[in-house]
Amino acid sequence: MKSNQKRSISFIFLVLFFGVVAGSILSQFVGAIFPPGVVKQFFLTSTSIGWGGHPDNWIDLFVIRFKTGFFVDISVVSILGMGISWYFLRYFK
């Protein structure tokens, strides 16, 4: 890709998504290495952001009924993975 071309927003989100996935894998690695304590708790404590999960979130089409939802768990390590992926996105112009 030439340096004067703009990247699509979908490509940017895809790179950041892979960064979050890599951060989640890294958090499993961190969880296996660090002993229990404050440092491990700091790196692995996550917050869920999303919608759905409530018992009343049913979509009823009279023929089929289903629940919807989408959640993302954000932790310090997943933010670190997103930052690394953003750095690679900026570096490989």
C-alpha positions as CSV (number, residue, x, y, z in Angstrom):
1,M,0.0,0.0,0.0
2,K,1.4,3.4,-0.9
3,S,2.0,5.9,1.8
4,N,-0.4,8.4,0.2
5,Q,-3.4,6.1,0.2
6,K,-5.8,6.1,3.0
7,R,-6.7,3.0,4.9
8,S,-10.3,1.9,5.2
9,I,-12.0,2.1,8.6
10,S,-12.8,-1.6,8.4
11,F,-9.1,-2.4,8.0
12,I,-8.2,-0.3,11.0
13,F,-10.9,-2.0,13.1
14,L,-9.7,-5.4,11.9
15,V,-6.1,-4.7,13.0
16,L,-7.3,-3.4,16.4
17,F,-9.5,-6.5,16.8
18,F,-6.5,-8.7,16.2
19,G,-4.6,-6.6,18.7
20,V,-7.3,-7.3,21.3
21,V,-7.2,-11.0,20.5
22,A,-3.4,-11.0,20.8
23,G,-3.8,-9.2,24.1
24,S,-6.2,-11.8,25.4
25,I,-3.8,-14.6,24.5
26,L,-1.1,-12.6,26.2
27,S,-3.2,-12.2,29.3
28,Q,-3.6,-16.0,29.5
29,F,0.2,-16.2,29.3
30,V,0.6,-13.6,32.0
31,G,-1.9,-15.5,34.2
32,A,0.2,-18.6,33.9
33,I,3.5,-16.9,34.7
34,F,2.7,-14.5,37.5
35,P,2.1,-15.8,41.1
36,P,-1.2,-14.8,42.7
37,G,-1.1,-11.3,44.1
38,V,-1.6,-7.7,43.3
39,V,0.4,-7.6,40.0
40,K,-1.5,-10.6,38.5
41,Q,-4.8,-9.1,39.6
42,F,-3.9,-5.8,38.1
43,F,-3.1,-7.3,34.7
44,L,-6.0,-9.8,34.6
45,T,-8.9,-7.8,36.0
46,S,-11.3,-7.1,33.1
47,T,-14.5,-5.2,32.5
48,S,-17.2,-6.4,30.2
49,I,-18.6,-3.8,27.7
50,G,-21.5,-4.7,25.5
51,W,-25.2,-5.3,25.2
52,G,-27.4,-8.3,25.7
53,G,-27.4,-10.8,28.4
54,H,-30.5,-9.6,30.1
55,P,-33.3,-12.2,30.3
56,D,-35.7,-10.0,28.4
57,N,-33.5,-9.5,25.3
58,W,-35.4,-11.9,23.1
59,I,-36.1,-11.3,19.4
60,D,-39.4,-13.0,18.6
61,L,-40.1,-13.5,14.9
62,F,-43.1,-15.8,15.7
63,V,-41.4,-18.6,13.9
64,I,-38.1,-18.4,15.6
65,R,-37.0,-16.8,18.9
66,F,-33.4,-16.0,19.8
67,K,-31.3,-13.9,22.1
68,T,-28.7,-11.5,21.0
69,G,-25.7,-10.0,22.6
70,F,-22.1,-8.8,22.2
71,F,-19.6,-8.4,24.9
72,V,-15.9,-7.4,24.9
73,D,-13.7,-8.0,28.0
74,I,-11.2,-5.1,28.3
75,S,-8.2,-5.5,30.5
76,V,-4.8,-3.8,30.8
77,V,-3.2,-6.5,28.7
78,S,-5.8,-6.3,26.0
79,I,-5.3,-2.5,25.8
80,L,-1.6,-3.2,25.6
81,G,-2.2,-5.5,22.7
82,M,-4.4,-2.9,21.0
83,G,-1.6,-0.4,21.4
84,I,0.9,-2.7,19.9
85,S,-1.3,-3.4,16.9
86,W,-1.9,0.4,16.5
87,Y,1.9,0.9,16.5
88,F,2.3,-1.8,13.8
89,L,-0.5,-0.1,11.8
90,R,1.3,3.2,12.0
91,Y,4.7,1.7,11.3
92,F,3.7,-0.2,8.1
93,K,2.5,2.6,6.0
